[in-house]
Amino acid sequence: MKKLLYVLLSLVLVFSLAACANTEQSATTPAPAPATTDSSSAGTPAPTTAPATPSTPAEDPDTVNVILWANGAPPSADAQARVNDAINAITIPEINVKVNLQVWDVGTYIGTAATSVGAGDPIDLMCTFPAAAPYFANMASQGMLMPLNDLLQQYGQGIMSLIPQSWWAATTQNKQILGVPLYADKAYDFGIMFVKSWLDETGYKPEDIKTIDDIYNVLKAFQAKHPDKIPLSGDNLTLDLTFPGYNFISNSYYDTLGDNTAAPAIVNFTADGKTDGKVISRFESADFQTMFKTLQKWYSEGLIDKDAITHNGNGVPLTINPNVFANMSVTVPSMQNIVTNSTLQPSVYVKLMDGFTSTASLTQMTWALPVSCKAPEASMKLLNMMYTDARLVNLIDFGVEGVDYTLDANGQMQFPDGVTADTAQYYPNCYNYVTNTFLANTWTGTDPNAAQADMTAMQNSIISPLLGFSMDLSKVSDISALLDQLGHDEYGPAIFTGAATDANYNEFISKLQGAGLQTYITEAQSQVDAWMAANK
């Protein structure tokens, strides 16, 4: 069931905040003045329900076509129609907008969302994907997203009152806002999750596990007791100990310069936000090489799932495989709770590093109006309502109360009798990327105060010193595509799971250099220098 919950984590919960890297961008983002100007935090979660101000109905409402992806099977046609009817019962009388929500299969979304926009298909509002063609940076650099400055000024004041002012730099290019960041905890902690009963058997306690050697010792102790089980598993791009921004080897961090996939060039920084601003090759860094050799050793000793190399978007191992003891995890407080409650066996999460906020974390998923949008004013009115009205958020996330879910005595959600996440007609499992996640209902068995925990974590997160920087790829777009293909598709899966040999690694580095890695790094350094000089 909960394999669906974490498709996004396997697509790398990348953390860094995106924005224009050219010297025209200043420290103050050219966004409309927000109703709340606090640039570091956003106060407390928004009200449970904040209806939009009703408008005078026109003869015919404007139609807004919205696309979103499901982490699993998309809703049935009947269920989707039912949810759309419920949404329109709110939006038509209150903002005179008719909503046509389409929840696509995740594979279809990755493969065709950007293509559909480019072809001019009727798409008015969309959530950009964490990677691949419909990723924010890719769509923005190709001119596929509509500038939002004026629309936010006129119709998005609710959004502007929520999003911290400093976040807008992440989605701004050439002084144009091209997307709205999710209003969510974007600072994910880095840690490891264990099956609790098996961890107890090893004799280790969560507080004993702090270093890479501690993890190794726990895995070996488990292996000795259960040689037929799998000590460590994960996704083939997120099992390693460094991505997306955590140098667990040296207990430091790095900024991916807005990259949400392979991140070939990085800038290191410390927990107190100090950096020398030097752009280096991630895959040739000392930390990465130590990580590679460590995973290689663990793999050779049978500590890593041999099938992990084939796991791409499979989800959290502890929620789908009863034979797995542990998996690395990058998550927020509320998600820790949800994953722990959705594992096949009781589990325990051990946080290894504090989360941080950066450009890539804010651009990982954004809400945007593509250039195919035919109704920009209506789309912004709808988007503003989606960020401020719990009724819409929960309809999109979970469907219709009484049909797709019921409420228990504590006001938390549960599936109707006889229904599970696998059999539900409407369960897109999208509640961690629909606009304002603090408005989402909670499930029975999870912390009802999870939103406040996420809010606190967001406000106290470590901030990347390059927050707001995103590399402009226009001069190196072909090189970037090659580097991404090598790191994300061709060599990454084996290297990140310990299956690669030294020869594989050396060949990988050689191909990166042959693809123009140094040119890419030189361009990145030039942009970082200019950005840091302009944002002192």
FENWOVEN-V731903 format. One record per residue. N is the residue number from 1. PHI is phi in degrees with one decimal (NA if undefined). OMEGA is omega as a letter, one per 30 degrees, with the letter a starting at -180 (none if undefined). BURIAL is 1 if it has 16 or more other ideal C-beta (glycine too) atoms within 10 Angstrom, else 0. Layout:
BEGIN
n=N phi=PHI omega=OMEGA burial=BURIAL
n=N phi=PHI omega=OMEGA burial=BURIAL
END
This chain:
BEGIN
n=1 phi=NA omega=a burial=1
n=2 phi=-84.6 omega=l burial=1
n=3 phi=-52.1 omega=a burial=1
n=4 phi=-67.3 omega=a burial=1
n=5 phi=-57.9 omega=a burial=1
n=6 phi=-121.4 omega=l burial=1
n=7 phi=-53.4 omega=a burial=1
n=8 phi=-69.5 omega=l burial=1
n=9 phi=-65.0 omega=l burial=1
n=10 phi=-71.2 omega=l burial=1
n=11 phi=-89.5 omega=l burial=1
n=12 phi=68.8 omega=l burial=1
n=13 phi=-77.8 omega=a burial=1
n=14 phi=-83.1 omega=a burial=1
n=15 phi=-128.7 omega=l burial=1
n=16 phi=179.8 omega=a burial=1
n=17 phi=-98.6 omega=a burial=1
n=18 phi=-99.2 omega=l burial=1
n=19 phi=-168.7 omega=a burial=1
n=20 phi=-70.4 omega=a burial=1
n=21 phi=-101.2 omega=a burial=1
n=22 phi=-85.6 omega=a burial=0
n=23 phi=-74.3 omega=l burial=0
n=24 phi=-71.1 omega=a burial=0
n=25 phi=-78.7 omega=l burial=1
n=26 phi=-102.9 omega=a burial=0
n=27 phi=-65.6 omega=l burial=0
n=28 phi=-96.2 omega=a burial=0
n=29 phi=-67.1 omega=a burial=1
n=30 phi=-78.1 omega=l burial=0
n=31 phi=-91.5 omega=l burial=1
n=32 phi=-58.6 omega=a burial=1
n=33 phi=-61.1 omega=a burial=0
n=34 phi=-77.1 omega=l burial=1
n=35 phi=-67.5 omega=l burial=0
n=36 phi=-117.4 omega=a burial=0
n=37 phi=-103.3 omega=l burial=0
n=38 phi=-60.6 omega=a burial=0
n=39 phi=-92.2 omega=a burial=0
n=40 phi=-108.7 omega=l burial=0
n=41 phi=-146.0 omega=a burial=0
n=42 phi=-125.5 omega=l burial=1
n=43 phi=72.8 omega=a burial=0
n=44 phi=-110.3 omega=l burial=0
n=45 phi=-55.1 omega=a burial=1
n=46 phi=-63.7 omega=l burial=1
n=47 phi=-55.9 omega=a burial=0
n=48 phi=-57.1 omega=l burial=0
n=49 phi=-137.7 omega=l burial=0
n=50 phi=-132.1 omega=a burial=1
n=51 phi=-60.2 omega=l burial=0
n=52 phi=-72.1 omega=l burial=1
n=53 phi=-70.3 omega=a burial=0
n=54 phi=-60.4 omega=l burial=0
n=55 phi=-105.9 omega=l burial=0
n=56 phi=-71.6 omega=a burial=0
n=57 phi=-58.2 omega=l burial=0
n=58 phi=-87.2 omega=a burial=0
n=59 phi=-62.3 omega=l burial=0
n=60 phi=-130.4 omega=l burial=0
n=61 phi=-72.0 omega=l burial=1
n=62 phi=-75.4 omega=l burial=1
n=63 phi=-95.7 omega=l burial=1
n=64 phi=-120.1 omega=l burial=1
n=65 phi=-89.7 omega=a burial=1
n=66 phi=-113.6 omega=l burial=1
n=67 phi=-116.8 omega=a burial=1
n=68 phi=-152.1 omega=l burial=1
n=69 phi=-112.1 omega=l burial=1
n=70 phi=-106.4 omega=l burial=1
n=71 phi=-85.9 omega=a burial=1
n=72 phi=143.2 omega=a burial=1
n=73 phi=-69.9 omega=l burial=1
n=74 phi=-62.8 omega=l burial=1
n=75 phi=-60.5 omega=l burial=1
n=76 phi=-67.6 omega=a burial=0
n=77 phi=-59.2 omega=a burial=0
n=78 phi=-64.6 omega=a burial=0
n=79 phi=-65.9 omega=l burial=1
n=80 phi=-63.3 omega=l burial=1
n=81 phi=-63.7 omega=l burial=0
n=82 phi=-62.3 omega=l burial=1
n=83 phi=-67.5 omega=l burial=1
n=84 phi=-61.4 omega=l burial=1
n=85 phi=-62.0 omega=a burial=0
n=86 phi=-68.5 omega=l burial=1
n=87 phi=-63.6 omega=a burial=1
n=88 phi=-69.7 omega=l burial=1
n=89 phi=-65.3 omega=l burial=0
n=90 phi=-98.0 omega=a burial=1
n=91 phi=-75.0 omega=a burial=1
n=92 phi=-66.0 omega=l burial=0
n=93 phi=-71.8 omega=a burial=0
n=94 phi=-95.3 omega=l burial=1
n=95 phi=-131.5 omega=l burial=1
n=96 phi=57.8 omega=l burial=1
n=97 phi=-127.0 omega=l burial=1
n=98 phi=-97.8 omega=a burial=1
n=99 phi=-102.6 omega=l burial=1
n=100 phi=-116.4 omega=a burial=1
n=101 phi=-82.0 omega=l burial=1
n=102 phi=-122.8 omega=l burial=1
n=103 phi=-101.2 omega=a burial=1
n=104 phi=-91.0 omega=l burial=1
n=105 phi=-63.0 omega=a burial=0
n=106 phi=-59.7 omega=l burial=1
n=107 phi=-66.6 omega=l burial=0
n=108 phi=-63.0 omega=a burial=0
n=109 phi=-62.5 omega=l burial=1
n=110 phi=-60.3 omega=a burial=1
n=111 phi=-82.3 omega=a burial=0
n=112 phi=-126.9 omega=a burial=1
n=113 phi=-58.6 omega=a burial=1
n=114 phi=-67.0 omega=l burial=1
n=115 phi=-62.1 omega=l burial=0
n=116 phi=-64.0 omega=l burial=1
n=117 phi=-62.7 omega=l burial=1
n=118 phi=-62.3 omega=a burial=1
n=119 phi=-83.5 omega=l burial=0
n=120 phi=80.9 omega=l burial=0
n=121 phi=-62.3 omega=a burial=0
n=122 phi=-72.2 omega=l burial=0
n=123 phi=-125.2 omega=a burial=1
n=124 phi=-106.0 omega=a burial=1
n=125 phi=-148.6 omega=a burial=1
n=126 phi=-152.4 omega=l burial=1
n=127 phi=-102.2 omega=l burial=1
n=128 phi=-72.9 omega=a burial=1
n=129 phi=-85.5 omega=a burial=1
n=130 phi=-67.3 omega=a burial=1
n=131 phi=-159.4 omega=l burial=1
n=132 phi=64.5 omega=a burial=1
n=133 phi=-58.4 omega=a burial=1
n=134 phi=-85.6 omega=l burial=1
n=135 phi=-69.0 omega=a burial=1
n=136 phi=-51.7 omega=a burial=1
n=137 phi=-60.8 omega=a burial=1
n=138 phi=-66.9 omega=a burial=1
n=139 phi=-68.3 omega=l burial=1
n=140 phi=-65.8 omega=a burial=1
n=141 phi=-67.5 omega=l burial=1
n=142 phi=-96.5 omega=l burial=1
n=143 phi=67.8 omega=a burial=0
n=144 phi=-98.3 omega=a burial=1
n=145 phi=-118.2 omega=a burial=1
n=146 phi=-83.3 omega=l burial=1
n=147 phi=-60.4 omega=a burial=1
n=148 phi=-114.2 omega=a burial=1
n=149 phi=-51.0 omega=a burial=1
n=150 phi=-67.0 omega=l burial=0
n=151 phi=-64.6 omega=l burial=1
n=152 phi=-64.0 omega=a burial=1
n=153 phi=-60.8 omega=a burial=0
n=154 phi=-88.5 omega=a burial=0
n=155 phi=-125.6 omega=a burial=1
n=156 phi=-119.4 omega=a burial=1
n=157 phi=-65.7 omega=l burial=1
n=158 phi=-63.7 omega=l burial=1
n=159 phi=-63.2 omega=a burial=1
n=160 phi=-64.5 omega=l burial=1
n=161 phi=-76.7 omega=a burial=1
n=162 phi=-95.4 omega=a burial=1
n=163 phi=-70.6 omega=l burial=1
n=164 phi=-56.6 omega=a burial=1
n=165 phi=-56.5 omega=a burial=1
n=166 phi=-66.4 omega=a burial=1
n=167 phi=-71.2 omega=a burial=1
n=168 phi=-64.6 omega=l burial=1
n=169 phi=-59.7 omega=a burial=1
n=170 phi=-65.0 omega=a burial=1
n=171 phi=-113.9 omega=a burial=1
n=172 phi=-110.2 omega=l burial=1
n=173 phi=-133.7 omega=a burial=1
n=174 phi=50.5 omega=l burial=0
n=175 phi=68.1 omega=l burial=0
n=176 phi=-115.3 omega=l burial=1
n=177 phi=-76.2 omega=a burial=1
n=178 phi=-112.9 omega=l burial=1
n=179 phi=-165.1 omega=l burial=1
n=180 phi=-107.4 omega=l burial=1
n=181 phi=-62.5 omega=l burial=1
n=182 phi=-59.2 omega=l burial=1
n=183 phi=-93.0 omega=a burial=1
n=184 phi=-159.8 omega=l burial=1
n=185 phi=-74.5 omega=a burial=1
n=186 phi=-97.4 omega=l burial=1
n=187 phi=-105.3 omega=a burial=1
n=188 phi=-87.6 omega=l burial=1
n=189 phi=-75.7 omega=l burial=1
n=190 phi=-109.4 omega=a burial=1
n=191 phi=-164.7 omega=a burial=1
n=192 phi=-138.2 omega=a burial=1
n=193 phi=-115.2 omega=a burial=1
n=194 phi=-123.2 omega=l burial=1
n=195 phi=-70.0 omega=a burial=1
n=196 phi=-60.6 omega=a burial=1
n=197 phi=-62.0 omega=a burial=0
n=198 phi=-74.1 omega=l burial=1
n=199 phi=-63.3 omega=l burial=1
n=200 phi=-58.5 omega=a burial=0
n=201 phi=-63.2 omega=a burial=0
n=202 phi=-72.0 omega=a burial=1
n=203 phi=88.4 omega=l burial=0
n=204 phi=-92.5 omega=l burial=1
n=205 phi=-109.8 omega=a burial=0
n=206 phi=-52.0 omega=a burial=0
n=207 phi=-69.6 omega=l burial=0
n=208 phi=-82.3 omega=a burial=0
n=209 phi=-103.7 omega=a burial=1
n=210 phi=-132.7 omega=a burial=0
n=211 phi=-122.8 omega=l burial=0
n=212 phi=-66.3 omega=l burial=1
n=213 phi=-67.5 omega=l burial=0
n=214 phi=-61.8 omega=l burial=0
n=215 phi=-62.0 omega=l burial=1
n=216 phi=-58.2 omega=a burial=1
n=217 phi=-64.2 omega=l burial=0
n=218 phi=-66.9 omega=l burial=1
n=219 phi=-62.6 omega=l burial=1
n=220 phi=-66.2 omega=l burial=0
n=221 phi=-63.4 omega=l burial=1
n=222 phi=-65.9 omega=a burial=1
n=223 phi=-58.2 omega=a burial=1
n=224 phi=-64.2 omega=a burial=0
n=225 phi=-86.9 omega=a burial=0
n=226 phi=-135.1 omega=a burial=0
n=227 phi=-64.6 omega=a burial=0
n=228 phi=-91.9 omega=a burial=0
n=229 phi=-103.2 omega=a burial=0
n=230 phi=-106.0 omega=a burial=1
n=231 phi=-63.1 omega=a burial=1
n=232 phi=-140.7 omega=l burial=1
n=233 phi=-137.5 omega=l burial=1
n=234 phi=166.0 omega=l burial=1
n=235 phi=-81.6 omega=a burial=1
n=236 phi=-73.2 omega=l burial=1
n=237 phi=-119.0 omega=a burial=1
n=238 phi=-128.8 omega=l burial=1
n=239 phi=-72.7 omega=a burial=1
n=240 phi=-68.3 omega=a burial=1
n=241 phi=-104.5 omega=a burial=1
n=242 phi=-130.6 omega=a burial=1
n=243 phi=-98.0 omega=g burial=1
n=244 phi=-111.1 omega=l burial=1
n=245 phi=127.2 omega=a burial=1
n=246 phi=-107.7 omega=l burial=1
n=247 phi=-92.6 omega=a burial=1
n=248 phi=-60.9 omega=l burial=1
n=249 phi=-58.8 omega=a burial=1
n=250 phi=-113.4 omega=l burial=0
n=251 phi=55.3 omega=l burial=0
n=252 phi=-136.5 omega=a burial=1
n=253 phi=-131.6 omega=l burial=1
n=254 phi=-145.8 omega=l burial=1
n=255 phi=-97.3 omega=a burial=1
n=256 phi=-86.9 omega=l burial=1
n=257 phi=61.0 omega=l burial=1
n=258 phi=90.0 omega=a burial=1
n=259 phi=-75.8 omega=a burial=1
n=260 phi=-114.9 omega=a burial=1
n=261 phi=-126.9 omega=a burial=1
n=262 phi=-82.9 omega=a burial=1
n=263 phi=50.5 omega=a burial=1
n=264 phi=-72.8 omega=a burial=1
n=265 phi=-122.0 omega=a burial=1
n=266 phi=-139.7 omega=l burial=1
n=267 phi=-126.4 omega=a burial=1
n=268 phi=-76.5 omega=l burial=1
n=269 phi=-151.2 omega=a burial=1
n=270 phi=-96.8 omega=a burial=0
n=271 phi=-63.1 omega=l burial=0
n=272 phi=-93.8 omega=l burial=0
n=273 phi=82.7 omega=l burial=0
n=274 phi=-89.7 omega=l burial=0
n=275 phi=-151.3 omega=l burial=1
n=276 phi=-91.6 omega=l burial=0
n=277 phi=72.7 omega=a burial=1
n=278 phi=-83.4 omega=l burial=0
n=279 phi=-83.9 omega=a burial=1
n=280 phi=-127.6 omega=l burial=1
n=281 phi=-79.1 omega=a burial=1
n=282 phi=-57.7 omega=a burial=1
n=283 phi=-73.8 omega=l burial=1
n=284 phi=-104.0 omega=a burial=0
n=285 phi=-69.9 omega=a burial=1
n=286 phi=-63.0 omega=l burial=0
n=287 phi=-62.0 omega=a burial=1
n=288 phi=-66.9 omega=l burial=1
n=289 phi=-64.0 omega=l burial=0
n=290 phi=-64.9 omega=l burial=1
n=291 phi=-60.6 omega=a burial=1
n=292 phi=-60.1 omega=a burial=1
n=293 phi=-67.5 omega=l burial=0
n=294 phi=-64.8 omega=l burial=1
n=295 phi=-63.7 omega=l burial=1
n=296 phi=-60.3 omega=l burial=1
n=297 phi=-64.4 omega=a burial=0
n=298 phi=-62.1 omega=l burial=1
n=299 phi=-63.5 omega=a burial=1
n=300 phi=-66.7 omega=l burial=0
n=301 phi=-93.2 omega=l burial=0
n=302 phi=77.8 omega=a burial=0
n=303 phi=-85.7 omega=a burial=1
n=304 phi=-110.6 omega=l burial=1
n=305 phi=-52.8 omega=a burial=1
n=306 phi=-66.5 omega=l burial=0
n=307 phi=-89.0 omega=a burial=0
n=308 phi=-60.7 omega=a burial=1
n=309 phi=-60.5 omega=a burial=1
n=310 phi=-95.8 omega=a burial=0
n=311 phi=-84.2 omega=l burial=1
n=312 phi=-131.5 omega=a burial=0
n=313 phi=77.1 omega=a burial=1
n=314 phi=-79.2 omega=a burial=1
n=315 phi=103.0 omega=a burial=1
n=316 phi=-81.1 omega=a burial=1
n=317 phi=-54.5 omega=a burial=1
n=318 phi=-67.3 omega=l burial=1
n=319 phi=-93.4 omega=a burial=1
n=320 phi=-132.0 omega=a burial=1
n=321 phi=-135.2 omega=a burial=1
n=322 phi=-70.2 omega=a burial=0
n=323 phi=-97.1 omega=a burial=0
n=324 phi=-96.5 omega=a burial=1
n=325 phi=-88.0 omega=a burial=1
n=326 phi=-149.2 omega=l burial=1
n=327 phi=-149.6 omega=l burial=1
n=328 phi=-67.4 omega=a burial=1
n=329 phi=-146.3 omega=l burial=1
n=330 phi=-122.2 omega=a burial=1
n=331 phi=-158.3 omega=l burial=1
n=332 phi=-104.9 omega=a burial=1
n=333 phi=-51.1 omega=a burial=1
n=334 phi=-66.0 omega=l burial=1
n=335 phi=-70.0 omega=l burial=1
n=336 phi=-57.7 omega=l burial=1
n=337 phi=-62.0 omega=a burial=1
n=338 phi=-63.9 omega=a burial=1
n=339 phi=-64.1 omega=l burial=1
n=340 phi=-58.9 omega=a burial=1
n=341 phi=-79.7 omega=a burial=1
n=342 phi=-111.8 omega=l burial=1
n=343 phi=-73.9 omega=a burial=1
n=344 phi=-71.2 omega=l burial=1
n=345 phi=-136.8 omega=l burial=0
n=346 phi=-51.7 omega=a burial=0
n=347 phi=-127.4 omega=l burial=1
n=348 phi=-136.5 omega=a burial=1
n=349 phi=-104.5 omega=l burial=1
n=350 phi=-113.4 omega=l burial=1
n=351 phi=-76.5 omega=a burial=1
n=352 phi=-106.0 omega=l burial=1
n=353 phi=-145.2 omega=l burial=1
n=354 phi=-68.2 omega=l burial=1
n=355 phi=-74.7 omega=l burial=1
n=356 phi=-142.7 omega=a burial=1
n=357 phi=-107.3 omega=a burial=1
n=358 phi=-148.9 omega=a burial=1
n=359 phi=-60.4 omega=a burial=1
n=360 phi=-66.3 omega=l burial=1
n=361 phi=-67.4 omega=a burial=1
n=362 phi=-81.7 omega=l burial=1
n=363 phi=-99.9 omega=a burial=1
n=364 phi=-55.2 omega=l burial=1
n=365 phi=-142.7 omega=l burial=1
n=366 phi=-130.2 omega=l burial=1
n=367 phi=-103.7 omega=a burial=1
n=368 phi=-142.0 omega=l burial=1
n=369 phi=-101.5 omega=l burial=1
n=370 phi=-70.8 omega=a burial=1
n=371 phi=-66.3 omega=l burial=1
n=372 phi=-79.3 omega=a burial=1
n=373 phi=-61.7 omega=l burial=1
n=374 phi=-101.4 omega=a burial=0
n=375 phi=-135.9 omega=a burial=1
n=376 phi=-63.1 omega=a burial=1
n=377 phi=-64.8 omega=l burial=0
n=378 phi=-63.9 omega=a burial=1
n=379 phi=-64.5 omega=l burial=1
n=380 phi=-70.3 omega=l burial=1
n=381 phi=-59.0 omega=l burial=1
n=382 phi=-65.2 omega=a burial=1
n=383 phi=-61.6 omega=l burial=1
n=384 phi=-59.9 omega=l burial=1
n=385 phi=-68.9 omega=l burial=1
n=386 phi=-66.4 omega=l burial=1
n=387 phi=-86.6 omega=a burial=1
n=388 phi=-123.4 omega=a burial=1
n=389 phi=-121.1 omega=a burial=1
n=390 phi=-62.9 omega=l burial=1
n=391 phi=-61.3 omega=l burial=1
n=392 phi=-69.0 omega=a burial=1
n=393 phi=-56.1 omega=a burial=1
n=394 phi=-76.1 omega=l burial=1
n=395 phi=-64.9 omega=l burial=1
n=396 phi=-67.3 omega=a burial=1
n=397 phi=-70.3 omega=a burial=1
n=398 phi=-126.3 omega=l burial=1
n=399 phi=93.2 omega=a burial=1
n=400 phi=-95.5 omega=l burial=1
n=401 phi=-61.3 omega=a burial=0
n=402 phi=90.8 omega=l burial=0
n=403 phi=-117.8 omega=a burial=1
n=404 phi=-92.4 omega=l burial=1
n=405 phi=-159.3 omega=l burial=1
n=406 phi=-126.3 omega=l burial=0
n=407 phi=-109.2 omega=l burial=0
n=408 phi=-82.8 omega=a burial=0
n=409 phi=-63.2 omega=a burial=0
n=410 phi=-94.2 omega=a burial=0
n=411 phi=80.0 omega=l burial=0
n=412 phi=-98.7 omega=a burial=1
n=413 phi=-81.3 omega=l burial=1
n=414 phi=-150.3 omega=l burial=0
n=415 phi=-72.9 omega=l burial=1
n=416 phi=-59.8 omega=l burial=0
n=417 phi=-53.1 omega=l burial=0
n=418 phi=83.9 omega=a burial=0
n=419 phi=-111.6 omega=l burial=1
n=420 phi=-126.8 omega=l burial=0
n=421 phi=-60.6 omega=a burial=1
n=422 phi=-79.2 omega=a burial=0
n=423 phi=-108.8 omega=a burial=0
n=424 phi=-63.1 omega=l burial=1
n=425 phi=-73.1 omega=l burial=1
n=426 phi=-129.9 omega=l burial=1
n=427 phi=-152.8 omega=a burial=1
n=428 phi=-70.9 omega=l burial=1
n=429 phi=55.4 omega=a burial=1
n=430 phi=-118.3 omega=a burial=1
n=431 phi=-73.1 omega=l burial=1
n=432 phi=-97.4 omega=l burial=1
n=433 phi=-146.1 omega=l burial=1
n=434 phi=-100.4 omega=l burial=1
n=435 phi=46.2 omega=a burial=1
n=436 phi=-108.8 omega=a burial=1
n=437 phi=-70.2 omega=l burial=1
n=438 phi=-72.4 omega=l burial=1
n=439 phi=-92.8 omega=a burial=1
n=440 phi=-73.8 omega=l burial=1
n=441 phi=-64.6 omega=l burial=1
n=442 phi=-113.8 omega=a burial=1
n=443 phi=-89.4 omega=l burial=1
n=444 phi=-54.3 omega=l burial=1
n=445 phi=93.9 omega=l burial=0
n=446 phi=-109.0 omega=a burial=1
n=447 phi=-68.8 omega=l burial=1
n=448 phi=-68.0 omega=l burial=0
n=449 phi=-102.9 omega=a burial=0
n=450 phi=-61.1 omega=a burial=1
n=451 phi=-61.8 omega=a burial=1
n=452 phi=-68.6 omega=l burial=0
n=453 phi=-63.4 omega=l burial=1
n=454 phi=-65.6 omega=l burial=1
n=455 phi=-61.3 omega=l burial=1
n=456 phi=-63.2 omega=l burial=0
n=457 phi=-62.4 omega=l burial=1
n=458 phi=-61.8 omega=a burial=1
n=459 phi=-70.3 omega=a burial=1
n=460 phi=-103.7 omega=a burial=0
n=461 phi=-71.2 omega=l burial=1
n=462 phi=-68.5 omega=a burial=1
n=463 phi=-108.9 omega=l burial=1
n=464 phi=-64.6 omega=l burial=1
n=465 phi=-65.6 omega=l burial=1
n=466 phi=-105.7 omega=l burial=1
n=467 phi=-56.7 omega=a burial=1
n=468 phi=105.8 omega=l burial=1
n=469 phi=-90.4 omega=l burial=1
n=470 phi=-142.1 omega=a burial=1
n=471 phi=-67.5 omega=l burial=1
n=472 phi=-81.7 omega=a burial=1
n=473 phi=-89.0 omega=a burial=1
n=474 phi=-57.6 omega=a burial=0
n=475 phi=-83.1 omega=a burial=0
n=476 phi=-132.4 omega=a burial=1
n=477 phi=-61.8 omega=l burial=0
n=478 phi=-66.8 omega=l burial=0
n=479 phi=-63.8 omega=a burial=1
n=480 phi=-57.9 omega=a burial=1
n=481 phi=-62.6 omega=l burial=0
n=482 phi=-67.3 omega=l burial=1
n=483 phi=-63.0 omega=l burial=1
n=484 phi=-64.3 omega=a burial=1
n=485 phi=-63.3 omega=a burial=1
n=486 phi=-68.3 omega=a burial=1
n=487 phi=-80.1 omega=a burial=1
n=488 phi=-88.3 omega=a burial=1
n=489 phi=-109.7 omega=a burial=0
n=490 phi=-80.5 omega=a burial=0
n=491 phi=-109.2 omega=a burial=1
n=492 phi=-53.4 omega=a burial=1
n=493 phi=-53.3 omega=l burial=1
n=494 phi=-74.2 omega=a burial=1
n=495 phi=-66.4 omega=a burial=1
n=496 phi=-77.0 omega=l burial=1
n=497 phi=-115.6 omega=l burial=1
n=498 phi=85.8 omega=a burial=1
n=499 phi=-82.0 omega=a burial=1
n=500 phi=-77.6 omega=l burial=1
n=501 phi=-89.7 omega=l burial=0
n=502 phi=-59.8 omega=l burial=0
n=503 phi=-63.6 omega=l burial=0
n=504 phi=-60.5 omega=a burial=0
n=505 phi=-63.6 omega=a burial=1
n=506 phi=-63.2 omega=l burial=0
n=507 phi=-66.3 omega=l burial=0
n=508 phi=-59.6 omega=a burial=1
n=509 phi=-62.9 omega=l burial=1
n=510 phi=-62.0 omega=a burial=0
n=511 phi=-70.3 omega=l burial=1
n=512 phi=-60.3 omega=a burial=1
n=513 phi=-65.3 omega=l burial=0
n=514 phi=-68.1 omega=a burial=0
n=515 phi=-82.1 omega=l burial=1
n=516 phi=107.5 omega=a burial=1
n=517 phi=-56.4 omega=a burial=1
n=518 phi=-66.4 omega=l burial=0
n=519 phi=-62.1 omega=l burial=0
n=520 phi=-62.8 omega=a burial=1
n=521 phi=-64.7 omega=l burial=1
n=522 phi=-61.3 omega=l burial=0
n=523 phi=-65.7 omega=l burial=1
n=524 phi=-62.4 omega=a burial=1
n=525 phi=-62.9 omega=l burial=1
n=526 phi=-60.5 omega=a burial=0
n=527 phi=-70.9 omega=l burial=1
n=528 phi=-63.3 omega=l burial=1
n=529 phi=-59.0 omega=a burial=0
n=530 phi=-65.9 omega=a burial=1
n=531 phi=-66.0 omega=a burial=1
n=532 phi=-65.7 omega=l burial=0
n=533 phi=-66.2 omega=a burial=0
n=534 phi=-81.4 omega=a burial=0
n=535 phi=-121.2 omega=l burial=1
n=536 phi=-66.6 omega=none burial=0
END
